[in-house]
Amino acid sequence: MKFKILVILFLNLNFVSLYCQKDIKSDTISKIYESERNYIGINLSPLFNVFTNNDPIEKAKISFIYKKNFGTLNARFSFNYLRDPTKNVFDYYYPTSSSDSTITYRYLFSDYNHYDFRFGFEKLRYLSSSRFHVGMDGILGFGTQTSNYGHQFYMKDTTASYLQFSNNLLNNNSGNISYHYLLAGFDMSFGMDLFLSESILLTFQLTPQFNYFMVNKNSIEIIDPIGEYKNHGRNYTDFKIGYFDLLLTYKF
């Protein structure tokens, strides 16, 4: 989290200083930038999850991107896979009942994954050996959402500590829901390109995105003995600001 905050501050400061300049001389645009007009790249950010989450797929955004350069403008196309599992980690939990010697918690998990295709443009600004861009994409995709819940029953022992015990009645009150959906939305990107060579560049990019999820009602499968999901399975919106992309791109 601290790393993301530092990156965001770094990019914002550079964008402010760069875009406040009224004129950028044409001779600062080196021939190295557009010696080739085609770009293909991959998102390396899932590799960092190996160090932060011990899982390269957890909360990952796997991307393959193609760009076509038109001087100070890039057209870009990308295919993306996003996943946000919370298996074995509580999404949230809360007490549902208690007495002088017992307490019951309900815990909930969720998991989603989706594939999307994005098409958009990015406006380029040049500065010495680096380059900055601001871009926008339209998003179309499909995916799956699953959620489930269960209970944990705790009883106070002789030392006044609460220990977990099995409760068959509560165990039978577990539930789950799953469904497929289509999605549409857009993202914006704020990035900095570093040219490692004439053909290879590294892009640091913050990509907030907004999506609208349209649930396929016919795909809903639900077991819900206590009515936890009475408001689920509906169309909904989602806004995420935390996607940080590290793109390695080859020019040809």
C-alpha positions in Angstrom: 0.0 0.0 0.0 2.8 2.4 0.9 4.5 1.6 -2.4 1.3 2.4 -4.4 0.8 5.7 -2.5 4.4 6.8 -3.3 4.0 5.9 -7.0 0.7 7.8 -7.1 2.4 10.9 -5.6 5.4 10.6 -7.9 3.2 10.3 -11.0 1.0 13.2 -10.0 3.9 15.5 -9.3 5.5 14.7 -12.6 2.2 15.2 -14.5 1.6 18.6 -12.8 5.1 19.8 -13.7 5.0 18.4 -17.2 1.5 19.6 -18.2 2.0 23.0 -16.7 4.6 23.7 -19.4 3.1 25.7 -22.2 5.6 24.8 -24.8 7.8 21.8 -25.4 10.3 22.2 -28.2 10.1 19.7 -31.0 13.8 19.0 -30.8 13.3 17.4 -27.4 11.4 14.6 -29.1 14.2 12.1 -29.9 14.0 9.8 -32.9 14.2 6.9 -30.5 10.6 7.4 -29.4 8.9 6.6 -32.6 11.5 4.7 -34.7 8.8 1.9 -34.8 5.1 2.5 -34.7 3.8 -0.8 -33.2 3.9 -1.9 -29.6 3.1 -5.2 -27.9 3.4 -5.6 -24.1 2.4 -7.5 -21.0 1.5 -6.4 -17.5 4.3 -7.4 -15.0 2.4 -6.3 -11.9 1.0 -9.8 -11.0 4.7 -10.9 -10.4 4.8 -8.5 -7.5 2.0 -10.5 -5.8 4.4 -13.3 -5.4 6.2 -11.1 -2.8 3.3 -9.3 -1.3 0.6 -12.0 -1.3 2.5 -15.2 -2.1 0.0 -15.7 -4.9 0.6 -14.2 -8.4 -3.1 -14.5 -9.3 -4.6 -13.0 -6.2 -6.2 -9.6 -6.9 -4.3 -9.7 -10.2 -4.8 -7.9 -13.5 -3.2 -9.9 -16.3 -3.0 -7.9 -19.5 -1.8 -8.2 -23.0 -1.7 -4.9 -24.9 -1.1 -3.7 -28.5 -0.6 0.0 -29.4 -0.3 1.8 -32.7 1.5 5.1 -32.7 0.3 8.2 -34.5 2.9 10.8 -33.5 1.8 12.2 -30.2 -1.2 9.9 -29.9 -1.4 6.1 -29.4 -4.4 3.9 -30.2 -4.4 0.9 -27.9 -6.1 -2.4 -27.6 -5.9 -4.8 -24.6 -7.2 -8.1 -23.4 -7.4 -8.4 -19.6 -8.1 -11.0 -16.9 -9.0 -9.7 -13.4 -9.5 -11.8 -10.3 -10.2 -10.9 -6.7 -10.5 -14.0 -4.5 -11.0 -13.9 -0.7 -10.8 -17.6 -0.1 -9.6 -18.5 3.4 -9.8 -14.8 4.4 -12.9 -13.2 5.9 -14.5 -10.6 3.6 -16.2 -9.5 6.8 -17.9 -11.1 9.7 -20.2 -10.0 12.5 -22.0 -11.4 15.6 -25.5 -12.5 15.0 -26.4 -13.7 18.6 -24.9 -13.9 22.0 -25.6 -14.8 25.6 -23.7 -14.7 28.9 -21.7 -17.8 27.8 -21.9 -18.0 24.0 -21.5 -15.9 20.9 -22.2 -16.7 17.2 -20.5 -15.0 14.2 -21.5 -15.0 10.6 -18.7 -14.8 8.1 -18.9 -14.1 4.4 -16.6 -14.7 1.5 -16.7 -13.5 -2.1 -14.8 -14.2 -5.3 -15.0 -12.7 -8.8 -13.2 -13.1 -12.0 -13.7 -11.6 -15.4 -12.3 -11.1 -18.9 -12.5 -7.9 -20.8 -11.5 -6.2 -24.0 -10.5 -2.6 -24.0 -10.0 0.0 -26.8 -8.9 3.5 -26.4 -6.3 6.3 -26.9 -3.5 7.9 -25.0 -2.1 11.4 -25.4 1.7 11.6 -25.2 4.0 14.2 -23.8 7.7 14.0 -24.1 10.4 14.9 -21.7 14.1 14.1 -22.1 14.6 10.3 -21.9 11.0 9.6 -20.6 7.5 10.1 -21.8 4.2 10.7 -20.1 0.6 9.9 -21.1 -3.0 10.3 -20.2 -5.4 7.8 -21.7 -8.9 6.4 -21.7 -10.4 3.1 -22.7 -13.9 1.7 -23.2 -14.4 -1.7 -21.5 -16.6 -4.7 -22.6 -16.4 -8.0 -20.8 -18.0 -10.9 -19.0 -17.3 -12.8 -15.7 -18.5 -14.8 -12.7 -19.3 -13.7 -9.2 -19.6 -16.2 -6.3 -20.3 -15.5 -2.6 -20.9 -17.8 0.4 -21.4 -17.6 4.1 -21.2 -19.7 7.2 -21.2 -19.5 11.0 -18.8 -20.0 13.9 -20.1 -20.8 17.4 -18.0 -19.8 20.5 -18.6 -20.9 24.1 -17.0 -19.5 27.3 -14.9 -22.0 29.2 -13.9 -22.1 32.9 -11.1 -19.6 32.3 -13.6 -17.1 30.8 -12.0 -17.6 27.3 -14.1 -18.2 24.3 -13.4 -21.4 22.3 -14.9 -22.5 19.0 -17.3 -25.4 19.1 -19.2 -27.4 16.5 -22.9 -26.6 16.2 -24.8 -28.8 13.7 -27.8 -26.5 13.6 -25.6 -23.5 12.6 -23.6 -25.6 10.1 -26.8 -26.4 8.2 -27.4 -22.7 7.8 -24.6 -22.0 5.3 -25.4 -20.6 1.9 -23.9 -19.5 -1.4 -24.8 -17.7 -4.6 -23.2 -17.6 -8.0 -24.0 -16.0 -11.3 -22.6 -14.8 -14.6 -22.6 -11.2 -15.8 -21.7 -8.9 -18.7 -19.9 -5.6 -18.0 -19.4 -2.3 -19.6 -17.4 0.6 -18.4 -14.3 2.8 -19.0 -10.9 3.4 -17.4 -8.4 6.2 -17.3 -4.7 5.9 -17.2 -1.9 8.1 -15.9 1.5 6.7 -16.9 5.2 7.3 -17.4 7.2 5.5 -20.0 11.0 4.8 -19.5 12.9 3.8 -22.6 15.3 1.0 -21.7 16.5 0.8 -25.3 15.3 1.7 -28.8 12.9 -1.2 -28.8 12.0 -1.8 -25.2 10.2 0.5 -22.7 8.8 0.1 -19.2 5.6 1.8 -18.3 4.4 2.7 -14.8 0.7 3.3 -14.9 -2.2 4.0 -12.5 -5.5 2.9 -14.0 -8.7 3.7 -12.1 -11.7 2.1 -13.7 -15.5 2.2 -13.5 -17.7 -0.8 -14.5 -21.4 -1.5 -14.7 -22.2 -5.2 -14.1 -25.3 -6.6 -15.8 -26.3 -9.9 -14.2 -27.6 -12.8 -16.3 -30.7 -13.7 -14.2 -30.9 -17.2 -15.8 -27.5 -18.1 -14.5 -28.2 -17.5 -10.8 -27.7 -20.5 -8.6 -28.5 -19.9 -4.9 -28.8 -21.7 -1.6 -29.8 -19.2 1.1 -31.7 -20.6 4.1 -31.5 -17.4 6.2 -32.1 -14.8 3.5 -28.7 -13.2 3.4 -28.7 -12.8 -0.3 -32.2 -11.3 -0.8 -30.6 -8.1 -2.3 -28.0 -9.9 -4.3 -28.0 -11.0 -8.0 -28.9 -7.5 -9.2 -27.1 -5.2 -11.6 -24.6 -3.0 -9.9 -21.7 -0.5 -10.4 -18.1 -0.7 -9.2 -15.3 1.8 -9.1 -11.7 0.8 -8.4 -8.8 3.1 -8.1 -6.1 0.7 -6.9 -4.9 -0.9 -10.1 -1.2 -0.2 -10.7 0.1 -1.6 -13.9 3.8 -2.2 -14.8 3.9 -2.8 -18.5 6.9 -4.2 -20.4 6.6 -3.2 -24.1 8.4 -4.2 -27.2 8.4 -1.8 -30.3 8.6 -3.1 -33.8 
